[in-house]
């Protein structure tokens, strides 16, 4: 059985339910005219989360979206490549 400290750490970990590409898709659907209330209901998210995502991702075109997603996917690999070989 874990300690109280370990339990607190587990509870503090936030799980990301939506990937960047899913968020972009939801924002684009709303820009195309789908009501926000319908998107929130069908995808199981709060309207506050949607509006936060829209403020961040609104107006980004598809090529820029692909660059952002590939940048985020390569971030862990770049850390390994930039590591000091003497360590």
N, C-alpha and C positions, 0 to 999 in steps of 0.2 A: 504494500500500500504506500502510495506516494505521500510526501509531506504536504503541508498546506502551501508552502512556497511553490512547489511543483504544480499544484492544482491552480494556483493563481496565474502562473505562466501559461498554462494550457488555455485558461479562460481568456487571456489577453490576446492570444493569437487570432487574428482576423482572417477568415477565409474569403478569398475573392471568388464570387459566384460568376461573374461575367468577365470574359476575356476582352481585350481591347477591340478585336474585330467585331465581337457581339455588340459592344457599346456603340461603335461606329454605325453598325447596321440599325440599331434602335434609333439613333439620332437621325439617320437618313430617312427611316420610315416616318418619323414625326415631321420632318421637313417635306415629305411627299404628301402629307395631309392626314395621316392616321392620328386620331385623337390620342393625346397623352394618357388620358384615363384608361383607354383600351389597352395601350401598350403596357402600362403598369399592371393592369389586372391580368393580362394573358401571360406576361413574363415574370410575374411575382416580384416586383420591385416597388419601392416607394416613389412617389412623385418627386420628393426632395432629391433622391438619388438621380433621377432622370434629369432634373433641371440643373443639377451640378455637372453632370456629364455633358449636357447640351452647352453649358457655358464654356466648358473646356474644349469640346470637340466640334462645335458648330462651325461650318464654313470650311472645313478641311476637305480637300478633294481626294479622289481615290489614289493618285500617285503618292501624295503626301502621307496618306493613311498607310500605304504599303511600306513606305520608308520608316515610319514610326514603329510599326509592328516588327519589322525586321531588325530595327535598332534595339528594341526591347528584347527580342529573342537572342540577339548576339551579345547582349550586355554581360552575362555570366562568362561567356567564352573569352571576351576581351580581357576580363580580369585575369584569366589564366595566362593569356598571351603576354600581358604586360608585367607579369610577376617577375621579380628579380631572379635570374637564373642562379645567382650565388647563394640563395637561401636554401 
